[in-house]
Amino acid sequence: MHQFQITSLGGGELQASPFMFTNSALWMLIVLAVIVAFMWGGTKRQLVPGRWQTAVEMLTGFLENVTRQSIGPEGRKYLPWVFTAFVFILAANWIGAMPFGIVPGAHPFTVTSQFTVTGTMSIISFAIVLGVGFWKHGLHFFSLFVPKGTPFILTLLIAPIEFVSFMVRPFSLGLRPFIAMFAGHILLEVFGNFVVQGLNAGGPMGYGISLLAFLFVAFVSALELLVGAIQAFVFALLTALYINDAVNLH
């Protein structure tokens, strides 16, 4: 479990201080640098766009389409946050899945394997939902918990269930990407250990186990890249759908 441990890069003991520079902070800066470099390549606005600019424009257009279809005409207002959440989670997931550990002294760290990161992002999404809901509808926002046409007797039962379901959203939203990255890294660690143990054991059985474990590691690594992209999309899509509830009270 040491791969998920947050440690100080200054050599001292980890303390609850905003001035403590940790491995988590370092890899967040690396993710930020990659995102900035990627987006910088798409801001050239050439008349005949290159592959880099085309990739950025396709990504932006894809997420704009998601927000427009999920929220409606007002979706463009909320594109900056949906785009930010998607790109950050995608970059963090993919960078964390890269085999930097083969370089001596390099210790890769997946920031989205920490619930404090994904949980904070989900809280931001939830705060946007609440802010938009009360700003546009006032106290009428509470009608979101009462489906139209529901008899009064059923309202007494449905409204609390809808309210609890609504309050669970930020927790479940942040839990999905965290669990996906955490579980994927655990699998890689376990089967990577099988590879080493099989080689140390030697013999046909040991080498056979090492080969099977290595193939599984390769499969899980590819699957983790796919899951990382899916989780980024799911987070962005659910954020847009939750904002839609606040905007249109569906």
C-alpha positions, 0 to 999 in steps of 0.5 A: 500500500506504500504506492498510495502513501503521501510523503514529504519530499523535504525529508521531514515527517509529514505534518498538517501544514499548507507549506509541506511539499509532498509527492501528491503535490509534485504529481499534481504539478506534473499533471497541470504542466501536461495539461497546460502544454497540451492546451497550449498546442491547441491555441495557435488557431491556424487556418489549417490546423495541425494534428495537435490543434485538431485534437484539442478542438475535437476534445473541446467540441466533444465536451461542449456537445455533452454539456449542450445535450445534457443541460440544453442551450445554457450548457455552454455556461458550465462548459469550463468546469465540465471541461476542467474536471474531465481533462484533469481526471483523464490526465491524472489517470493516464499519467498515473498508469504510465510505467515511470517506476522502471526509472531508478528513483522514480516513484509514480503517484496517481493523484486520483487514487486519493479520495481527497482529490476526487472528493473535493472535485465532486464537492465543487460540482455539488456546490455549483449545482446548489448555487445554480439551483437556489440562484435560479429558482430560490426555495422552489428548488426543493420541488426537485425532490417531489416528482410532478403529479405525485399524490400527497400521501406518496410525496411524504414517502418519496420526498425523503428518498429523493433528498437522501439520493440527492445528498449521496451524489457528491459522495458517489461522484467522487468515489467512482474514479477513486475506486477505479484507480485504487483497485487497478493499481492494487491488481497491478501490484499483486500480479507484478509480485506474482511475476517476481515470485515465479521467477525466483521460484524457477522451474517450469511451474514458476516460469509459467506462472510468471508468464501468465501473471505478466500477460495479466499485468499487460492486460490490466495496464491496457484496461486501466487506460480505458477505465481512466478515460471512462471514469473521466467521461462519467464524472463529466457527464454526471456533473452535467446531468446534475447541473441540468437538474438544477437548471431545469428542475427535471 
